[in-house]
Amino acid sequence: MTHHGSAPLLVTGLVLTAAVAYLVVASGVPRWPAGRTVRWLLGVAAVGAALLGPLGSVGGAAHDLRAHVAGHLLLGMLAPLLLVSAAPVTLALRALPHCRARVLARLLRSRPVAVVTHPAVAALPDVGGLWLLYRTDLYALAAAQPPLLALVHLHMLLAGYLFAFSLVGPDPAPHRPGLAVRAGVLVLAVAAHDVLATLLYAAPPPGVAPMPEAGMLMHYGALPVHVALFVLLGREWAAGQESSSARVAGPRAK
């Protein structure tokens, strides 16, 4: 019972800390776009809503597959996309002292970061983690063990953030591959997610009562985020086309 009582306070504290920290840092950066701050706050709010709402009750939501899927959509898909679009790495680079900013910049260019942030690699813990959770005994084990369930939720958020970062976002990503690679990985990831949703519709994880609505929710609830990712890739492609056209037209104009 202590866990149930303290968890909401802990989540609330962490959410407020993340929101206030970004606001404080952004206030010290000249001309920081307000839209990015809004997206960060919305992303943090989505995390809080997931952990205090659908995922908030270890004894209830963990055994309600529909609630857990709703939490996954908020915590593992919507929140990461919003947080990535808020450009926290860029904010850190602009707010840190020059020497520390250079250290962070070197880290971004390092080989390990290049490997971890490749979309194909980032998709494994994100989509692969869902398959492991919903098609093995892990879901039932986590439902019975609050610490393991907390790790599952943390994994959802971090894996979702890494995958979104590997595909899109305004933060510097020196090793981010071309649009064709990213679009191809996204197509495969969406397909794997949809197949999992279909399986979830037909058969729940081991030890869980059948809930076909959970599969439908996973499929249709993920659709807006998937569409948003494709739109962002499309905008990047269009911007590249405009830039190429401008470079070609420039010399002719002279």
Backbone torsions as a table, in degrees:
resi	resn	phi	psi	omega
1	MET	NA	-32.2	178.6
2	THR	-62.3	-38.8	179.8
3	HIS	-60.8	-45.9	-178.7
4	HIS	-61.1	-36.3	-177.5
5	GLY	-76.9	-34.8	-176.1
6	SER	-85.9	-26.4	-176.5
7	ALA	-58.6	-47.9	179.2
8	PRO	-60.1	-37.2	178.5
9	LEU	-66.1	-40.4	179.0
10	LEU	-64.7	-46.5	179.6
11	VAL	-61.6	-45.7	179.4
12	THR	-59.3	-43.3	179.5
13	GLY	-63.3	-43.5	179.8
14	LEU	-65.7	-41.6	179.9
15	VAL	-63.6	-46.8	179.3
16	LEU	-63.5	-38.6	178.7
17	THR	-62.8	-45.0	179.4
18	ALA	-62.9	-40.2	-179.5
19	ALA	-68.3	-47.8	-177.4
20	VAL	-66.4	-40.7	-179.3
21	ALA	-59.7	-44.7	179.0
22	TYR	-64.1	-43.4	-179.8
23	LEU	-61.4	-42.3	-179.3
24	VAL	-65.1	-46.6	-179.2
25	VAL	-65.7	-44.3	-178.8
26	ALA	-63.7	-31.8	-179.8
27	SER	-66.9	-21.0	179.4
28	GLY	-94.4	0.7	179.6
29	VAL	-105.8	118.4	-177.7
30	PRO	-60.4	136.1	174.1
31	ARG	56.5	33.8	175.4
32	TRP	-70.4	127.6	-174.9
33	PRO	-58.8	128.7	-179.7
34	ALA	-64.6	-32.0	179.8
35	GLY	-59.9	-36.0	178.0
36	ARG	-67.8	-38.4	177.3
37	THR	-63.6	-42.0	179.0
38	VAL	-62.2	-43.1	-179.4
39	ARG	-65.5	-36.9	176.4
40	TRP	-62.8	-45.9	-179.6
41	LEU	-63.5	-38.4	177.0
42	LEU	-66.5	-39.1	178.3
43	GLY	-65.1	-44.1	177.4
44	VAL	-63.4	-38.9	178.0
45	ALA	-64.0	-37.3	178.0
46	ALA	-64.9	-39.3	175.6
47	VAL	-61.1	-48.2	179.4
48	GLY	-62.0	-41.2	-179.9
49	ALA	-63.4	-38.5	179.6
50	ALA	-66.6	-47.2	-173.9
51	LEU	-77.1	-28.9	178.7
52	LEU	-94.3	-15.9	-179.1
53	GLY	-103.0	-103.7	-175.9
54	PRO	-56.6	-35.2	-177.9
55	LEU	-100.1	7.4	-170.5
56	GLY	-75.2	-25.4	-177.7
57	SER	-108.1	111.5	-178.9
58	VAL	-61.4	-39.6	-178.1
59	GLY	-80.2	-20.4	-178.1
60	GLY	-103.2	-64.8	-174.8
61	ALA	-63.0	-34.1	-178.2
62	ALA	-63.9	-28.5	179.3
63	HIS	-97.4	-5.4	175.9
64	ASP	-101.9	103.5	-174.0
65	LEU	-61.7	-34.9	179.3
66	ARG	-63.8	-43.0	178.8
67	ALA	-65.8	-38.9	-179.2
68	HIS	-66.4	-39.3	177.2
69	VAL	-64.6	-41.4	176.8
70	ALA	-60.3	-40.1	176.9
71	GLY	-64.7	-39.5	176.7
72	HIS	-60.0	-42.9	-179.0
73	LEU	-62.5	-39.8	179.3
74	LEU	-74.6	-49.9	-171.7
75	LEU	-80.0	-37.0	-173.8
76	GLY	-100.3	-8.7	-177.0
77	MET	-128.7	-60.0	-175.7
78	LEU	-68.1	-50.9	-178.4
79	ALA	-58.8	-47.7	179.5
80	PRO	-59.1	-41.0	-179.8
81	LEU	-63.4	-42.3	178.1
82	LEU	-65.6	-43.2	-178.9
83	LEU	-66.2	-41.3	178.0
84	VAL	-62.9	-41.9	-178.6
85	SER	-68.7	-13.4	177.4
86	ALA	-83.0	-3.4	175.2
87	ALA	54.2	55.3	-179.7
88	PRO	-66.0	-29.9	179.1
89	VAL	-68.7	-42.3	176.7
90	THR	-61.6	-41.3	178.1
91	LEU	-60.8	-43.5	179.2
92	ALA	-63.9	-41.8	180.0
93	LEU	-62.0	-36.0	-178.9
94	ARG	-81.9	-23.8	-176.4
95	ALA	-94.6	-27.2	-176.9
96	LEU	-72.6	154.6	170.6
97	PRO	-57.5	153.9	-171.9
98	HIS	-55.6	-42.1	-177.0
99	CYS	-65.4	-40.8	-179.7
100	ARG	-73.7	-33.5	176.4
101	ALA	-63.0	-37.3	178.5
102	ARG	-66.4	-36.1	176.6
103	VAL	-63.0	-44.8	178.8
104	LEU	-63.9	-40.9	178.9
105	ALA	-62.8	-40.6	177.8
106	ARG	-65.2	-38.0	178.0
107	LEU	-61.7	-41.8	179.5
108	LEU	-62.8	-29.6	-179.1
109	ARG	-89.4	-1.9	-174.3
110	SER	-73.1	158.9	-179.0
111	ARG	-64.4	-44.9	178.9
112	PRO	-57.6	-41.1	178.0
113	VAL	-65.2	-36.8	178.1
114	ALA	-60.2	-41.1	-179.2
115	VAL	-70.1	-48.6	-175.2
116	VAL	-64.9	-34.6	-175.7
117	THR	-93.1	6.6	173.4
118	HIS	-69.5	134.9	-175.4
119	PRO	-54.5	-39.7	-179.3
120	ALA	-64.4	-36.8	178.3
121	VAL	-74.0	-43.5	-178.2
122	ALA	-65.8	-27.2	-179.9
123	ALA	-69.7	-26.0	-176.0
124	LEU	-63.7	-53.5	178.3
125	PRO	-70.0	-25.1	-178.0
126	ASP	-76.5	-70.0	-178.8
127	VAL	-73.8	-41.3	178.6
128	GLY	-61.6	-35.7	177.2
129	GLY	-62.6	-35.5	177.9
130	LEU	-67.2	-41.6	177.1
131	TRP	-61.0	-43.5	178.8
132	LEU	-62.5	-40.4	-177.2
133	LEU	-69.2	-46.6	-170.5
134	TYR	-94.7	-8.3	-179.9
135	ARG	-117.0	7.1	176.8
136	THR	-128.9	-172.3	178.8
137	ASP	-77.0	-3.0	-175.8
138	LEU	-59.8	-38.7	-178.5
139	TYR	-60.3	-47.5	-179.6
140	ALA	-66.4	-38.9	178.6
141	LEU	-63.2	-44.3	-179.7
142	ALA	-65.5	-37.1	179.7
143	ALA	-62.2	-28.7	-178.3
144	ALA	-92.6	-10.5	-176.6
145	GLN	-130.0	99.9	-177.3
146	PRO	-52.0	-41.8	179.1
147	PRO	-62.4	-40.1	178.0
148	LEU	-66.8	-38.3	178.5
149	LEU	-63.6	-39.0	177.3
150	ALA	-63.2	-39.4	176.9
151	LEU	-65.1	-38.0	177.1
152	VAL	-61.6	-42.9	179.8
153	HIS	-66.0	-42.0	177.7
154	LEU	-62.6	-40.6	177.9
155	HIS	-61.3	-43.2	179.2
156	MET	-55.5	-47.6	-176.8
157	LEU	-66.8	-48.9	-176.3
158	LEU	-68.2	-42.3	179.2
159	ALA	-66.1	-39.4	177.3
160	GLY	-64.6	-40.1	178.5
161	TYR	-64.6	-46.0	-178.5
162	LEU	-61.1	-41.9	-178.9
163	PHE	-66.7	-44.8	178.4
164	ALA	-62.3	-42.0	178.6
165	PHE	-62.4	-37.1	-178.4
166	SER	-68.1	-20.7	-176.5
167	LEU	-100.1	-46.5	-171.1
168	VAL	-142.8	179.5	173.4
169	GLY	118.0	153.7	-177.4
170	PRO	-82.4	-10.1	-179.1
171	ASP	-68.0	150.1	177.7
172	PRO	-62.5	131.4	178.8
173	ALA	-139.4	79.4	-173.0
174	PRO	-56.3	-28.8	-175.6
175	HIS	-101.0	7.1	-178.0
176	ARG	-63.2	125.3	-177.1
177	PRO	-71.3	176.3	-177.6
178	GLY	-66.3	169.9	-176.6
179	LEU	-61.4	-37.2	-178.2
180	ALA	-61.8	-43.3	179.2
181	VAL	-64.8	-47.4	-178.2
182	ARG	-64.1	-41.9	179.1
183	ALA	-65.1	-39.7	179.0
184	GLY	-63.7	-44.2	178.1
185	VAL	-63.5	-40.5	180.0
186	LEU	-63.7	-41.2	177.9
187	VAL	-59.5	-46.2	179.9
188	LEU	-65.6	-39.8	-180.0
189	ALA	-65.4	-42.0	178.1
190	VAL	-63.2	-42.2	178.8
191	ALA	-62.0	-44.0	179.3
192	ALA	-64.3	-38.7	178.4
193	HIS	-65.2	-41.0	-179.0
194	ASP	-69.9	-37.4	176.2
195	VAL	-63.0	-42.2	177.5
196	LEU	-61.6	-41.3	178.2
197	ALA	-61.6	-39.5	178.2
198	THR	-64.7	-43.2	177.7
199	LEU	-64.1	-37.9	179.6
200	LEU	-66.3	-33.8	176.8
201	TYR	-65.2	-40.7	-176.2
202	ALA	-81.6	-36.4	-176.1
203	ALA	-150.1	125.4	179.8
204	PRO	-74.7	173.6	174.8
205	PRO	-61.9	158.0	178.5
206	PRO	-53.5	133.4	176.4
207	GLY	83.4	8.5	-177.7
208	VAL	-118.5	139.0	179.4
209	ALA	-65.4	145.2	179.8
210	PRO	-58.7	130.8	177.0
211	MET	-140.9	82.6	-177.5
212	PRO	-56.9	-28.6	-179.1
213	GLU	-61.7	-27.5	-179.9
214	ALA	-63.8	-42.1	178.3
215	GLY	-64.9	-41.2	178.0
216	MET	-64.1	-41.2	179.5
217	LEU	-64.1	-41.6	178.9
218	MET	-62.4	-41.8	-177.7
219	HIS	-68.6	-56.5	-173.9
220	TYR	-78.4	-29.7	178.9
221	GLY	-70.0	-29.6	179.4
222	ALA	-79.0	-18.3	-173.8
223	LEU	-55.9	-46.1	-179.8
224	PRO	-60.1	-38.9	179.9
225	VAL	-69.6	-41.5	177.3
226	HIS	-60.6	-44.5	179.1
227	VAL	-62.0	-42.5	-180.0
228	ALA	-60.5	-40.9	179.0
229	LEU	-63.7	-43.6	178.2
230	PHE	-64.9	-39.4	178.7
231	VAL	-63.3	-42.8	179.3
232	LEU	-63.6	-39.8	175.4
233	LEU	-64.9	-39.4	178.2
234	GLY	-64.9	-38.7	176.8
235	ARG	-64.8	-38.8	178.1
236	GLU	-64.6	-40.3	178.0
237	TRP	-63.9	-43.9	-179.8
238	ALA	-63.9	-40.1	178.1
239	ALA	-63.6	-37.6	177.3
240	GLY	-66.4	-37.9	177.9
241	GLN	-65.0	-41.7	179.2
242	GLU	-64.8	-40.0	179.3
243	SER	-64.9	-40.9	178.6
244	SER	-64.9	-41.1	179.5
245	SER	-64.1	-38.9	-180.0
246	ALA	-65.8	-39.0	179.6
247	ARG	-67.3	-36.4	179.0
248	VAL	-71.6	-40.1	-177.8
249	ALA	-73.2	-26.2	-176.7
250	GLY	-58.7	-56.0	-179.7
251	PRO	-62.3	-34.7	178.5
252	ARG	-64.5	-37.5	-179.1
253	ALA	-64.2	-29.6	179.7
254	LYS	-74.3	NA	NA
